Amino acid sequence: MDTKSKNSRKAGIIVVVIFLSICSMIMMSQYSNMKYAIDSANTETTEENTQSALYENALLSISYDLAEGNFLLYNEYSGETDPAEVLDEYGQRDFDLTKKYLDYGVFDEEGQQLLDNIDEETVERLDSNGEAASGYAFRAHYTFSDSGELSSVQIDGTAMSPEEEYNLESTYLSSAQEVEYNEEISSIAVPESISVIYGMDQENLEEFTEAYSLEYGEYEVQLNSVADTSYYGETLRTLCFVVFLVALLLPVRRKLDISDMKIFDVPFEVPILVWLFIYMVYLDELPVRIVDLTIEGTLLPGMGHGMEILATALNFVMWFFIFGLIFWSVTSLRAMFRMKGAYWRERTLTMKLIRHYRGQGTESDEEMVRKAGGLIKRIKGFLAKQYDALQHIDFREKTNRTILKIVIINYIILAIVCFFWYYGTLALIVYSVILFLFLRKYVKDLQEKYKLLLKSTNQLAEGHLDAPIEGDIGVFNPIQEELKKIQKGFKKAVDEEVKNERMKTELVTNVSHDLRTPLTAIITYTDLLKNEKDEEKRKEYIDVLERKSLRLKVLIEDLFEISKAASKSVTMHFMKVDIVDLLKQVGLENDNKIKDANLEFRWKLPEHKLVMWLDSQKTYRIFENLIVNITKYAMSHTRVYIEMTEQENEVHISMKNVSATELNFDTEEITDRFVRGDTSRNTEGSGLGLAIAKSFVELQHGTLKISTEADLFKADITLPKLEIPPE
């Protein structure tokens, strides 16, 4: 751009700034006239007019009360509904509070008083046809026909002007008709062929008006805002029109034309939408409030000349912005006269979008679409993030932060809606539609996620314990985690039950085998003994019978022991036991078995006594079963390591040996009933030794764990140090 063009633009900017400043100062110069108009209007309001307006405003407030009173008073005469029932069903009515300021009567068509609440003199005053004769400042006369319809409402009184009487009659008639359609009141009684007259003398009227004013505030006949003055509206409209003309005509002088500046190069829709929003939200409310506060001197509360200057500056900026906005929008739109048809092709978002979707977009169109798409994408991303946060609220944790976020967002939306003032209803409708669509989508998503949850629960109910429970189900994710735990627990329980069933089957098989073997031998040798004459052989048979009988006895006793242990019916006899000495004793008593098995035991025991609170017999049996198990299954000519270590709250005993056979059994099942290491069951034993040992350990609150590593067999016993009771 050449120097001449730059200087021309600067001159145009200076002229526009000066022009807008002058418009702002003209608007502000009318503040004094606005204040004078408000003060004059309020001063001209006479005391008489104010009092009359107060009376009328107060009497308007009781139109509905008196309309209800017609039904209540007629019911008092007719007795159609019990008064106690009326009070209980409908509560205290406002008429009950209003009637203390009134004289009232119910009259038939002949003018006879139907209630006994007033004397003859009051009856004559109420039913008098002349205003002067009645003496009431206010009187309301309701007339009902034979069919129960309201025929007329007449208002008169010494304090009422004809205009006020007309206004009151219109309001009272509307209220009476409204009450007629109120099923709650009309169900009490429907007045027929009567007249109801209310009268309020001057003293009661003044008392009632004073009470009304204290409760609702005085009705003031005055100008309440600068917007009510002609100076504000006419000046603002005139200046806006002048700014419009200047913006339209200024470019005629090419030296002052600034319409080619970047700030005015905006799409057609932007100034239209911005101006529409500003008009609805800003011009209609905020400037009036600021001017009102400025005139009252309360815009920036405080003392001193500095606050007045700051308030003046604030008003200047406000009007400069308003007039500047008008100038900007008109100048932006003025390009349509210069560009003509090209304006609609190049300066409208609508055409750019149409060309883009038709595949005919220019580079400028595509750039605009990319920017708009990026903005929309960021907005959608933000909204999606918030929506996802709502979908994944974890109700197990405190949700105060999420709830606060929702409340703040809703507050911001409603605050924006409030700015629309007269257009607030339309804005609320739009907001309600958007909220409905949002909630519908939210609920639909919840229903879909709930269906996934039901699918998982149905799979569990049908016994599909291996079916995966997967998928994002939003707020139900914690329930999904719990379902996984339940699935895992059920699967474990089912596996345990299957295992138990298998063990029961094996139990029957093993018990049958282990009991049948000695029993078969006993039967066989008994038959041989019957027919044998040789004393030596008979003696030999008897020895075999004795061994097999003892074997059968041991099996039955072991079976009985494990049954009692499993049912927790074993009686424990706790006492002080030196566990070191007890373990040594078991080793000595099984020394022959150890030697016969060609095993070398290496003992590593505490040198001091280790007294614990145990059942000595059951503990002896634990050690005996484990050592006997070692003598049966350990490899000959190997070492066996037995170690006892004392810890703070427990004693740990470890027994390790090298197995003579391959250790291919399940270490978790080896301590179950009738499970043996030699699956061929060639060795002599019941298969209950380790099971009994484990049961007795657990009855003493300890643990027995079997582990293997290659051919190394290891049994670890842990016994807690129970508190020894005092003797």
Secondary structure, 3 states (H helix, E strand, C coil): CCHHHHHHHHHHHHHHHHHHHHHHHHHHHCHHHHHHHHHHHHHCCCHHHHHHHHHHHHHHCCHHHHHHHHHHHHHHHHCCCCHHHHHHHHCCCHHHHHHHHCEEEEECCCCCECCCCCCHHHHHHHCCCCHHHHCCCEEEEEEECCCCCEEEEEEECCCCCHHHHHHHHHHHHHHHHHHHCCHHHHCCCCCCCCEEEEEECHHHHHHHHHHHHHHHCCCCCCCCCHHHCHHHHHHHHHHHHHHHHHHHHHHHCHHHCCCCCHHHCCCCHHHHHHHHHHHHHHHCCHHHHHHHHHHHCCCCCCCCHHHHHHHHHHHHHHHHHHHHHHHHHHHHHHHHHHHCHHHHHHCCHHHHHHHHHHCCCCHHHHHHHHHHHHHHHHHHHHHHHHHHHHHCCCCCCCCHHHHHHHHHHHHHHHHHHHHCHHHHHHHHHHHHHHHHHHHHHHHHHHHHHHHHHHHHHHHHHCCCCCCCCCCCCHHHHHHHHHHHHHHHHHHHHHHHHHHHHHHHHHHHHHHHHHHHHHHHHHHHHHHHHHHCCCHHHHHHHHHHHHHHHHHHHHHHHHHHHHHHHHCCCCCCCEEEEEHHHHHHHHHHHCHHHHHHCCEEEEEECCCCCCEEEEEHHHHHHHHHHHHHHHHHHECCCEEEEEEEEECCCEEEEEEEEEECCCCCCCCCCCCCCCCCCCCCCCCCCCCCHHHHHHHHHHHCCCEEEEEEECCEEEEEEEEECCCCCCC
